[in-house]
Amino acid sequence: MESRVIEITAAAHKHGNLNLAPCGAGFFPQDAIGGSTEAQAAKPLTIKAPGLPNPVKTDIPTDNKTGRPRWLFRQRAWVKSFIRANGLIPGDTVSIRRNSNRTYELIPHHRKLTFIDLFAGIGGTRIAFEAAGCKCVFSCEWDKFAQETYLANFGERPAGNITKTPSLEIHDHDMLVAGFPCQPFSTANSEMSVKPFKLSLQLFLN
């Protein structure tokens, strides 16, 4: 069974405009392309979509000025329902599989959420986020011994001082993860370090 992969865009998420252009003209039968209005609808396709109670009957409209296919499904409310039911967000992808000449199936794929790991230490926080299915795209830690351990743990050496790291080196990301400052715990018997911690704890508990 032949299939194509398309991306969930902001327009698909908001308006149900599922971009079918990457599928190519030959992926859909020619008689499934109708006119610009509902009255000019073509012979429908059957779309099976997880999360919807029944298969959908729809076609592909054309532009009323150029007469060219618009490469989206005519009825779009069900597309928004499909996206919502499967928790899809812009950047996720969907496979469109052709089961027969007129029957297609949508298969959702969730992309991994990305994060950057700042003040990373030896990577304990990264382990937790990767275990939850997220992907680290940048890390920084200025302690050279922690960097060595991080390298041994993950096969990559974190960048150094974040204040001296060019912003272009920091990849786009969904989440910023930062390690808890260790100073209040790392200096034994230091009244100077314990007092701020006690104050923070008291504020938290109150």
C-alpha positions as CSV (number, residue, x, y, z in Angstrom):
1,M,0.0,0.0,0.0
2,E,1.4,3.3,-1.1
3,S,1.7,6.2,1.4
4,R,2.8,9.8,1.7
5,V,3.9,11.9,4.7
6,I,2.6,15.4,5.3
7,E,3.2,17.9,8.1
8,I,0.7,19.4,10.4
9,T,1.0,23.1,9.9
10,A,-0.5,26.0,11.9
11,A,-3.1,26.4,9.1
12,A,-4.1,22.7,9.5
13,H,-4.3,23.0,13.2
14,K,-6.4,26.2,13.2
15,H,-8.5,25.9,10.0
16,G,-8.3,22.2,8.9
17,N,-6.2,23.1,5.8
18,L,-4.4,19.8,5.5
19,N,-1.7,20.4,2.9
20,L,-1.9,17.5,0.3
21,A,0.6,19.0,-2.2
22,P,3.5,16.8,-1.0
23,C,1.4,13.7,-2.0
24,G,1.7,14.6,-5.7
25,A,-1.0,14.7,-8.4
26,G,-0.9,11.0,-9.1
27,F,-1.6,9.9,-5.6
28,F,-5.3,10.7,-5.8
29,P,-7.7,9.7,-8.7
30,Q,-8.4,12.5,-11.2
31,D,-12.1,12.2,-10.7
32,A,-11.7,13.1,-7.0
33,I,-10.9,16.7,-8.0
34,G,-14.0,18.8,-8.1
35,G,-15.0,22.4,-8.7
36,S,-14.7,25.3,-6.4
37,T,-18.1,25.0,-4.8
38,E,-20.0,22.3,-3.0
39,A,-22.4,21.9,-5.9
40,Q,-19.4,21.1,-8.1
41,A,-18.0,18.4,-5.8
42,A,-16.4,15.4,-7.4
43,K,-16.8,11.7,-6.8
44,P,-15.8,11.4,-3.1
45,L,-12.9,9.7,-1.5
46,T,-13.3,7.7,1.7
47,I,-10.9,8.8,4.5
48,K,-10.5,6.7,7.6
49,A,-9.1,8.7,10.5
50,P,-8.4,7.5,14.0
51,G,-10.4,9.4,16.6
52,L,-13.4,9.9,14.4
53,P,-16.5,7.7,14.8
54,N,-17.0,7.2,11.1
55,P,-15.0,7.4,7.8
56,V,-15.3,10.7,6.0
57,K,-16.5,11.3,2.5
58,T,-14.7,14.2,0.8
59,D,-13.1,15.4,-2.4
60,I,-10.4,18.0,-3.4
61,P,-11.7,21.4,-4.6
62,T,-10.2,23.6,-7.2
63,D,-9.5,27.3,-7.1
64,N,-12.4,29.4,-8.6
65,K,-10.0,31.7,-10.5
66,T,-7.3,29.4,-11.8
67,G,-9.2,26.1,-11.9
68,R,-6.1,24.4,-10.3
69,P,-6.5,21.9,-7.4
70,R,-6.2,23.5,-4.0
71,W,-4.6,20.3,-2.6
72,L,-6.7,20.2,0.6
73,F,-9.8,18.3,1.5
74,R,-13.0,20.2,0.9
75,Q,-14.7,19.5,4.2
76,R,-12.3,20.7,6.9
77,A,-14.2,20.5,10.2
78,W,-13.4,16.8,10.5
79,V,-9.7,17.5,9.9
80,K,-9.7,19.8,13.0
81,S,-11.5,17.1,14.9
82,F,-9.0,14.5,13.8
83,I,-6.1,16.8,14.9
84,R,-7.7,17.5,18.2
85,A,-8.6,13.9,18.9
86,N,-5.0,12.7,18.4
87,G,-3.4,15.6,20.2
88,L,-1.4,16.7,17.1
89,I,0.5,20.0,17.1
90,P,2.2,22.0,14.3
91,G,5.4,20.0,13.4
92,D,3.8,16.6,13.9
93,T,3.3,14.5,10.7
94,V,0.6,12.3,9.3
95,S,0.9,9.4,6.9
96,I,-1.8,9.2,4.2
97,R,-2.0,5.5,3.1
98,R,-3.9,4.5,0.0
99,N,-5.7,1.3,0.9
100,S,-7.6,1.2,-2.5
101,N,-8.3,3.5,-5.4
102,R,-10.8,5.5,-3.4
103,T,-10.1,4.6,0.2
104,Y,-7.3,6.3,2.2
105,E,-6.2,6.2,5.9
106,L,-4.6,8.8,8.1
107,I,-1.9,7.6,10.5
108,P,-0.7,10.3,13.0
109,H,2.9,10.6,14.1
110,H,3.9,12.7,17.1
111,R,7.3,14.4,16.8
112,K,9.6,14.5,19.8
113,L,9.5,17.6,21.9
114,T,12.9,19.3,22.0
115,F,14.7,20.9,24.9
116,I,18.0,22.5,25.7
117,D,19.8,21.4,28.9
118,L,21.4,24.5,30.6
119,F,23.6,24.3,33.7
120,A,23.5,20.6,33.0
121,G,25.8,19.2,35.6
122,I,26.4,15.5,34.6
123,G,23.0,15.2,32.9
124,G,20.6,13.9,35.5
125,T,17.8,16.2,34.3
126,R,18.4,15.2,30.7
127,I,18.0,11.5,31.6
128,A,14.5,12.3,32.9
129,F,13.4,14.3,29.9
130,E,14.7,11.8,27.4
131,A,13.0,9.0,29.3
132,A,9.8,11.0,28.8
133,G,10.4,10.9,25.0
134,C,11.9,14.3,24.5
135,K,15.1,15.2,22.5
136,C,18.0,17.3,23.7
137,V,19.3,19.7,21.0
138,F,21.8,21.7,23.1
139,S,23.6,21.6,26.4
140,C,25.8,23.8,28.5
141,E,27.9,23.3,31.7
142,W,30.9,25.3,32.6
143,D,32.5,22.9,35.2
144,K,35.2,21.0,33.3
145,F,34.9,17.8,35.4
146,A,31.1,17.8,34.9
147,Q,31.7,18.3,31.2
148,E,33.9,15.2,31.1
149,T,31.2,13.1,32.9
150,Y,28.5,14.5,30.6
151,L,30.6,13.5,27.6
152,A,31.0,10.0,28.9
153,N,27.2,9.7,29.6
154,F,25.8,11.1,26.4
155,G,28.7,11.2,23.9
156,E,28.7,15.0,23.6
157,R,30.5,17.8,25.5
158,P,28.3,20.6,26.7
159,A,29.1,24.2,25.7
160,G,30.8,26.2,28.4
161,N,29.7,29.5,30.0
162,I,26.2,30.2,28.6
163,T,26.9,34.0,28.8
164,K,29.7,33.6,26.3
165,T,27.9,31.2,24.0
166,P,26.7,32.8,20.7
167,S,22.9,32.6,20.4
168,L,23.2,31.1,16.9
169,E,24.7,28.0,18.5
170,I,21.6,27.4,20.5
171,H,19.1,25.4,18.5
172,D,15.4,26.2,18.3
173,H,13.6,24.2,21.1
174,D,10.2,23.6,22.7
175,M,11.4,23.7,26.3
176,L,14.3,25.2,28.3
177,V,15.5,22.9,31.0
178,A,17.9,24.2,33.6
179,G,19.6,22.5,36.5
180,F,18.8,23.6,40.1
181,P,21.7,25.7,41.5
182,C,23.9,23.4,43.6
183,Q,25.7,26.1,45.7
184,P,23.4,25.9,48.7
185,F,24.2,22.2,49.0
186,S,27.8,21.9,47.9
187,T,29.6,23.9,50.7
188,A,29.4,21.8,53.9
189,N,28.8,23.6,57.3
190,S,28.6,27.0,55.5
191,E,26.2,29.3,57.4
192,M,26.3,31.7,54.4
193,S,25.0,29.0,52.0
194,V,22.5,27.4,54.4
195,K,20.7,30.6,55.4
196,P,19.4,31.4,51.8
197,F,18.3,27.8,51.5
198,K,16.4,27.9,54.7
199,L,14.8,31.1,53.7
200,S,13.8,29.7,50.3
201,L,12.4,26.6,51.9
202,Q,10.4,28.7,54.3
203,L,8.9,30.8,51.5
204,F,8.1,27.6,49.6
205,L,6.3,26.0,52.5
206,N,4.4,29.1,53.3
